[in-house]
Amino acid sequence: MTAADAILVLLWAGLTAYALFGGADFGAGFWDLLRGGRRRDPIGILIEDTIGPVWEANHVWLIFALVVVWTAFPPVFAAVASTLYIPLTAVAIGVILRGSGFAFRKSVEEARLERWFGVLFGLSSIITPFFLGAIAGAIASGRVPRGNAAGDPIGSWFNPTSILGGTLAVGICAYLAAVYLTSDARRTGDPALADAFRWRALVMGAAVGVVALLGIVVLAADAPTLYDGLVSRALPLVILSALAGLVSLVLLYRRRFGAARLTAGLAVGSVLWGWAVAQYPNLLVGSLTIGQASAVEATLVALLASLLVGAILVVPSMVALFVLSQRPRA
């Protein structure tokens, strides 16, 4: 394994962490929006209590990914940033508005303002993952060519694969959040609320499965390189994702919420790693491979050493934060 390959593995691990933890935060906003953005009821209190200690920490993984890409694979960063500036801007605005809505809703007393800030929090929690999924679809379908602003600024992300990616991203986030919140509701001693989220998770999980099945047709027609990789070398990961998703639904139905968390995370993580395996060694389909996009060896080695040291310092702290946030309140 080369230094570039090792960095790519670490990069994908960071993106997986963002999808599993940051994605659940976005999904919590989805469910919050459906109930009108209020915070002074059991669902609002549970969502606020669950994501409050960790929601800002989860953005560390997104920042990590951006820094790694522009340092290790600068031509990829330049091409993506200059072609996909519209969805990237939408993601940035969504992250800012989401944080503002979540923070200000807690500090206002007037019911009308609380509702407006809650709606802002919920809407931006849908907009952000949608455009992140659209960006993934643009890259996976080969619509981001090498060079500065060489791609279509609209068509690159407004296409069948990107719309599929955005829809799946929103659905997966909502599914993860519902699965996680079932366990959190039980932890807080509210079985009725746990059961409410259980049904949300079952419905959303089934919906995501249907969209994923229909998406096979979309990928076959619109992203043939990715499709060919998914049905060949990445097929074991695709099968693992499907099986883990089905098992998680069974566990939810049987109220095995803790185990369902693990299988739901495995299902989502397998999808991401399946994409990576299917597209390898292409970073930009049809334009750049890992070897063509990598920085000089000295930069890669220095970055890899920095990442390993950073992991030793940061990961235990992140684990401790999540462990402490899951402990029952006194």
C-alpha positions as CSV (number, residue, x, y, z in Angstrom):
1,M,0.0,0.0,0.0
2,T,1.4,3.4,-1.0
3,A,1.2,6.5,1.2
4,A,-1.5,7.9,-1.1
5,D,-3.6,4.7,-0.6
6,A,-3.1,4.8,3.2
7,I,-4.2,8.5,3.2
8,L,-7.3,7.6,1.1
9,V,-8.3,4.9,3.6
10,L,-8.0,7.4,6.5
11,L,-10.0,9.9,4.5
12,W,-12.7,7.4,3.8
13,A,-12.8,6.5,7.5
14,G,-13.3,10.1,8.4
15,L,-16.1,10.5,5.8
16,T,-17.7,7.3,7.2
17,A,-17.6,8.8,10.7
18,Y,-19.2,12.0,9.4
19,A,-22.0,10.0,7.7
20,L,-22.7,7.9,10.8
21,F,-22.6,10.6,13.4
22,G,-23.1,13.9,11.6
23,G,-25.7,12.2,9.4
24,A,-27.7,11.2,12.5
25,D,-27.6,14.8,13.6
26,F,-29.0,15.9,10.3
27,G,-31.7,13.2,10.6
28,A,-32.7,14.5,14.0
29,G,-33.4,17.8,12.3
30,F,-35.5,16.1,9.7
31,W,-37.7,14.6,12.4
32,D,-37.7,17.9,14.3
33,L,-39.1,19.7,11.3
34,L,-41.9,17.2,10.8
35,R,-43.3,18.1,14.2
36,G,-43.1,21.9,13.6
37,G,-39.8,22.9,15.1
38,R,-41.0,23.1,18.7
39,R,-38.6,22.1,21.5
40,R,-40.9,22.0,24.6
41,D,-42.4,18.6,24.1
42,P,-40.9,15.1,24.6
43,I,-39.6,14.7,21.1
44,G,-38.0,18.1,21.0
45,I,-36.5,17.6,24.4
46,L,-35.1,14.2,23.4
47,I,-33.6,15.5,20.2
48,E,-32.0,18.5,21.9
49,D,-30.7,16.4,24.8
50,T,-29.2,13.8,22.5
51,I,-27.4,15.9,19.9
52,G,-26.6,18.9,22.1
53,P,-23.3,17.6,23.5
54,V,-21.9,16.3,20.2
55,W,-23.4,18.0,17.1
56,E,-20.6,20.5,16.7
57,A,-17.9,17.9,17.3
58,N,-19.2,15.8,14.4
59,H,-18.2,18.5,11.9
60,V,-14.6,17.8,12.8
61,W,-14.8,14.9,10.3
62,L,-16.0,17.2,7.5
63,I,-13.2,19.6,8.1
64,F,-10.7,16.7,8.3
65,A,-11.9,15.5,4.9
66,L,-11.5,18.9,3.3
67,V,-8.0,19.4,4.6
68,V,-6.8,16.0,3.6
69,V,-8.2,16.3,0.0
70,W,-6.6,19.7,-0.7
71,T,-3.3,18.6,0.8
72,A,-3.0,15.1,-0.6
73,F,-5.0,15.4,-3.8
74,P,-4.9,19.1,-4.8
75,P,-6.1,18.6,-8.5
76,V,-9.2,16.9,-7.1
77,F,-9.9,19.6,-4.6
78,A,-9.5,22.3,-7.3
79,A,-11.7,20.5,-9.8
80,V,-14.5,19.8,-7.3
81,A,-14.4,23.2,-5.7
82,S,-14.5,25.1,-9.0
83,T,-17.1,23.0,-10.7
84,L,-19.4,22.2,-7.8
85,Y,-19.3,25.6,-6.1
86,I,-23.1,25.9,-6.1
87,P,-23.9,22.8,-4.0
88,L,-20.8,23.4,-1.9
89,T,-22.0,26.9,-1.1
90,A,-25.5,25.5,-0.3
91,V,-23.8,23.0,2.1
92,A,-21.8,25.8,3.8
93,I,-25.0,27.9,4.2
94,G,-26.9,25.0,5.5
95,V,-24.3,24.2,8.1
96,I,-24.3,27.8,9.3
97,L,-28.1,28.2,9.4
98,R,-28.5,24.8,11.1
99,G,-26.2,25.7,13.9
100,S,-27.7,29.1,14.3
101,G,-31.3,27.8,14.3
102,F,-30.4,25.1,16.9
103,A,-28.5,27.5,19.2
104,F,-31.0,30.4,19.0
105,R,-34.1,28.2,19.5
106,K,-32.7,27.4,23.0
107,S,-32.2,31.0,23.9
108,V,-35.5,32.6,22.9
109,E,-38.6,32.7,25.1
110,E,-41.2,33.8,22.6
111,A,-43.1,30.8,21.1
112,R,-43.2,32.3,17.6
113,L,-39.4,32.9,17.4
114,E,-38.8,29.5,18.9
115,R,-40.9,27.9,16.1
116,W,-39.1,29.9,13.4
117,F,-35.7,29.0,14.6
118,G,-36.8,25.4,14.9
119,V,-38.0,25.4,11.3
120,L,-34.7,26.9,10.2
121,F,-32.9,24.1,12.0
122,G,-35.0,21.5,10.4
123,L,-34.9,22.8,6.8
124,S,-31.2,23.3,6.9
125,S,-30.9,19.7,8.2
126,I,-32.5,18.5,5.0
127,I,-30.8,20.9,2.6
128,T,-27.2,20.1,3.8
129,P,-27.3,16.3,3.4
130,F,-29.2,16.6,0.1
131,F,-26.4,18.7,-1.4
132,L,-23.7,16.6,0.1
133,G,-25.4,13.6,-1.7
134,A,-25.7,15.6,-4.9
135,I,-21.9,16.3,-4.7
136,A,-21.2,12.6,-4.3
137,G,-23.4,11.9,-7.2
138,A,-21.6,14.4,-9.4
139,I,-18.3,12.8,-8.6
140,A,-19.5,9.2,-8.9
141,S,-21.1,9.8,-12.3
142,G,-18.0,11.4,-13.8
143,R,-19.4,14.9,-14.2
144,V,-16.5,16.6,-12.5
145,P,-13.6,16.7,-15.0
146,R,-10.0,17.6,-14.3
147,G,-9.2,21.3,-14.5
148,N,-10.3,24.6,-13.1
149,A,-14.1,25.1,-13.6
150,A,-14.0,22.6,-16.4
151,G,-17.4,21.1,-15.6
152,D,-20.9,22.3,-16.1
153,P,-21.8,24.3,-12.9
154,I,-25.4,23.2,-13.1
155,G,-25.5,19.9,-14.9
156,S,-22.7,18.5,-12.9
157,W,-24.9,18.2,-9.8
158,F,-28.4,18.5,-11.2
159,N,-28.7,15.1,-12.9
160,P,-30.3,11.7,-12.1
161,T,-27.4,10.3,-10.1
162,S,-27.0,13.5,-8.0
163,I,-30.7,13.6,-7.3
164,L,-30.6,10.0,-6.3
165,G,-27.6,10.7,-4.1
166,G,-29.2,13.6,-2.4
167,T,-32.5,11.7,-1.8
168,L,-30.6,8.7,-0.3
169,A,-28.5,11.0,1.9
170,V,-31.6,12.6,3.4
171,G,-33.3,9.3,3.8
172,I,-30.3,7.6,5.4
173,C,-29.8,10.5,7.8
174,A,-33.4,10.3,8.9
175,Y,-33.2,6.5,9.3
176,L,-30.0,6.6,11.3
177,A,-31.4,9.3,13.6
178,A,-34.6,7.4,14.2
179,V,-32.6,4.2,15.0
180,Y,-30.3,6.1,17.4
181,L,-33.2,7.9,19.0
182,T,-35.0,4.7,19.9
183,S,-32.1,3.7,22.1
184,D,-31.8,7.2,23.5
185,A,-35.5,7.3,24.4
186,R,-35.2,4.0,26.2
187,R,-32.1,5.2,28.0
188,T,-34.1,8.2,29.3
189,G,-36.9,5.9,30.6
190,D,-39.6,6.7,28.0
191,P,-40.7,3.4,26.3
192,A,-43.6,5.2,24.5
193,L,-41.2,7.6,22.8
194,A,-38.8,4.8,22.0
195,D,-41.7,3.0,20.2
196,A,-42.7,6.1,18.3
197,F,-39.2,6.4,16.9
198,R,-39.1,2.6,16.3
199,W,-42.0,3.0,13.8
200,R,-40.3,6.0,12.2
201,A,-37.1,4.0,11.8
202,L,-39.0,1.0,10.3
203,V,-40.9,3.2,7.8
204,M,-37.8,5.2,6.8
205,G,-35.6,2.1,6.5
206,A,-38.1,0.5,4.2
207,A,-38.4,3.7,2.1
208,V,-34.6,4.0,1.8
209,G,-34.4,0.3,0.7
210,V,-37.0,0.9,-2.1
211,V,-35.1,4.0,-3.3
212,A,-31.9,2.2,-3.3
213,L,-33.4,-0.6,-5.4
214,L,-34.8,1.9,-7.9
215,G,-31.5,3.6,-7.9
216,I,-29.8,0.6,-9.5
217,V,-31.7,1.4,-12.7
218,V,-30.5,5.1,-12.4
219,L,-26.9,4.1,-11.9
220,A,-26.9,1.6,-14.8
221,A,-28.1,4.3,-17.2
222,D,-26.4,7.4,-15.8
223,A,-23.2,6.3,-13.9
224,P,-22.1,3.1,-15.8
225,T,-18.5,3.1,-14.3
226,L,-19.8,3.2,-10.8
227,Y,-22.5,0.6,-11.6
228,D,-20.0,-1.8,-13.1
229,G,-17.8,-1.5,-10.0
230,L,-20.7,-2.1,-7.7
231,V,-21.9,-5.3,-9.4
232,S,-18.3,-6.7,-9.6
233,R,-15.5,-6.0,-7.1
234,A,-17.7,-4.1,-4.7
235,L,-20.6,-6.6,-4.8
236,P,-19.7,-8.2,-1.4
237,L,-20.0,-4.8,0.3
238,V,-23.3,-4.2,-1.5
239,I,-24.7,-7.5,-0.3
240,L,-23.4,-6.9,3.2
241,S,-25.1,-3.5,3.3
242,A,-28.4,-5.0,2.2
243,L,-28.2,-7.8,4.7
244,A,-27.3,-5.5,7.5
245,G,-30.1,-3.2,6.6
246,L,-32.6,-6.1,6.7
247,V,-31.2,-7.3,10.0
248,S,-31.5,-3.8,11.5
249,L,-35.2,-3.7,10.5
250,V,-35.8,-7.1,12.2
251,L,-34.0,-6.0,15.3
252,L,-36.0,-2.8,15.4
253,Y,-39.2,-4.8,15.1
254,R,-38.1,-6.9,18.0
255,R,-37.1,-3.9,20.0
256,R,-33.4,-4.8,20.1
257,F,-32.4,-1.1,19.8
258,G,-28.8,-1.4,20.9
259,A,-28.0,-4.1,18.3
260,A,-30.0,-2.2,15.7
261,R,-27.7,0.7,16.0
262,L,-24.7,-1.4,15.1
263,T,-26.4,-3.1,12.1
264,A,-27.8,0.2,10.8
265,G,-24.3,1.8,11.0
266,L,-22.8,-1.3,9.3
267,A,-25.4,-1.0,6.5
268,V,-24.6,2.7,5.8
269,G,-20.8,2.2,6.2
270,S,-20.9,-0.7,3.7
271,V,-22.5,1.6,1.1
272,L,-19.8,4.2,1.5
273,W,-17.0,1.7,1.3
274,G,-18.7,-0.1,-1.6
275,W,-18.6,3.2,-3.5
276,A,-14.9,3.6,-2.8
277,V,-14.1,0.1,-3.9
278,A,-16.3,0.4,-7.0
279,Q,-14.6,3.7,-8.1
280,Y,-11.0,2.7,-7.2
281,P,-8.5,3.8,-8.5
282,N,-10.4,6.7,-9.9
283,L,-10.8,9.9,-7.8
284,L,-12.5,11.7,-10.7
285,V,-14.1,9.2,-13.0
286,G,-12.6,9.5,-16.4
287,S,-10.2,12.2,-15.4
288,L,-7.9,11.5,-12.5
289,T,-6.6,8.4,-10.8
290,I,-5.0,8.3,-7.4
291,G,-1.5,8.2,-9.0
292,Q,-2.3,11.2,-11.2
293,A,-3.9,13.3,-8.5
294,S,-1.5,12.7,-5.6
295,A,0.8,15.3,-4.2
296,V,4.6,14.7,-4.1
297,E,5.8,11.8,-1.9
298,A,7.4,14.0,0.7
299,T,4.0,15.8,1.3
300,L,2.1,12.5,1.5
301,V,4.5,11.0,4.0
302,A,4.4,14.2,6.2
303,L,0.6,14.3,6.0
304,L,0.3,10.6,6.8
305,A,2.5,11.0,9.9
306,S,0.5,14.0,11.0
307,L,-2.8,12.1,10.6
308,L,-1.5,9.2,12.7
309,V,-0.4,11.5,15.5
310,G,-3.6,13.4,15.3
311,A,-5.6,10.2,15.5
312,I,-3.8,9.3,18.7
313,L,-4.6,12.6,20.2
314,V,-8.2,13.3,18.9
315,V,-9.9,9.9,18.5
316,P,-9.8,8.9,22.2
317,S,-11.2,12.3,23.1
318,M,-14.1,11.9,20.6
319,V,-14.8,8.4,21.9
320,A,-14.8,9.7,25.5
321,L,-17.3,12.5,24.5
322,F,-19.7,10.0,23.0
323,V,-19.4,7.6,25.9
324,L,-20.1,10.4,28.4
325,S,-23.0,11.7,26.3
326,Q,-24.6,8.2,26.4
327,R,-24.6,7.9,30.1
328,P,-27.9,8.2,31.9
329,R,-28.6,11.7,33.3
330,A,-28.5,11.9,37.1
